[in-house]
């Protein structure tokens, strides 16, 4: 197990891509802290599966990633209960608007590609 003895915090990991990251880390032996929102029973089910997969600890922390004091408390909890963290995956996302406007530079002489995504109106 490549990550045995390591600890990972994965934000936005109660479902989707974040949960898949947590599964991969756990399968490689890492202790994990999952974070996000959702149904408490479903989150506990996934947390228990992660712990069983890794043979290491898996914790859930509901810290809101828009609140620095909650983020700091989550990292401290990870350190106090699991050690580390050795790995942090910042996967949490939020949506400011259900509609987004995507714009691309119009210059034909672009030195690099860039795309700007911002709330639509």
C-alpha positions, 0 to 999 in steps of 0.5 A, a space after each residue: 500500500 503506497 500511502 500507508 501511514 499517510 493522511 489526506 484531507 479531501 474537501 468536497 468529498 462526500 460525493 462525486 470526484 472528491 469521494 473518488 479521490 478519497 476512495 483511491 487514497 484509502 485503497 492505498 492505505 491512507 487515513 482520510 478526512 472527508 469533508 462536504 455537505 449531504 445526507 448524514 446517513 449516506 456520509 457515514 456509510 461512505 466514511 465506514 467504507 473508506 475505513 474498511 478499505 484502508 484499514 486506517 482511520 476515516 473521519 468526516 468533518 463538516 467544515 464550511 470551506 468559506 469559513 477560515 476558522 472552520 477550515 483551521 479547526 478541521 486541519 487541527 482535528 486531522 492533526 490531533 486525531 490522525 497526524 499530518 495532514 500529508 496530502 490536501 486535495 482542495 476539491 470543494 466548490 460552490 456556485 454563485 449563480 446557476 447561470 454562468 457566462 463563459 468568455 474567451 479572449 478575442 485576440 488572434 495573437 494569444 500567448 496562452 489560452 485562457 477562459 474566464 467563467 463568472 456568474 451570468 446575468 
